[in-house]
Amino acid sequence: MLIIFVSHDVEDAARSANHICYLRAGVSAEEGPTPSLLGNPKSQLSRWLTGSI
């Protein structure tokens, strides 16, 4: 089953999801499995967002 969960809270998304997609202006900036995305962000947006955890 697929559930799309929209949040502006990175910590909440990290607790709730096994896969995360960051959007910027409606376009995917980066997506991947939660541990990979939080542990090794590639995009500038992802690095900025994960710095808040």
C-alpha positions in Angstrom: 0.0 0.0 0.0 1.3 3.5 -0.9 0.6 6.4 1.4 1.7 9.9 0.5 2.5 11.9 3.6 3.2 15.6 3.1 5.2 17.4 5.9 7.4 20.4 6.4 8.9 18.7 9.5 11.9 16.6 8.5 12.1 14.9 11.9 8.4 13.8 11.6 9.0 12.6 8.1 12.1 10.7 9.2 10.1 8.9 11.9 7.2 8.1 9.6 8.6 7.2 6.2 11.0 4.6 4.7 11.4 6.7 1.6 11.6 10.5 1.3 11.3 12.9 -1.6 12.3 16.6 -1.1 10.4 18.9 -3.5 11.5 22.4 -4.5 9.0 24.5 -6.5 7.0 21.3 -7.1 10.0 19.4 -8.6 11.9 16.6 -7.0 15.2 17.9 -5.6 16.2 14.5 -4.2 14.6 11.3 -3.2 15.6 8.0 -1.7 15.5 5.6 1.2 15.3 7.6 4.5 18.6 6.4 6.0 20.5 7.2 2.8 18.9 10.5 2.3 19.4 11.7 5.9 22.9 10.1 6.2 24.3 11.3 2.9 22.3 14.1 1.3 23.4 15.0 -2.2 21.5 18.2 -3.1 22.1 21.6 -1.4 18.4 21.6 -0.3 18.7 18.2 1.3 21.9 19.2 3.1 20.2 22.3 4.4 17.1 20.4 5.5 19.0 17.6 7.2 21.1 20.1 9.1 17.9 20.9 11.0 17.8 17.4 12.6 
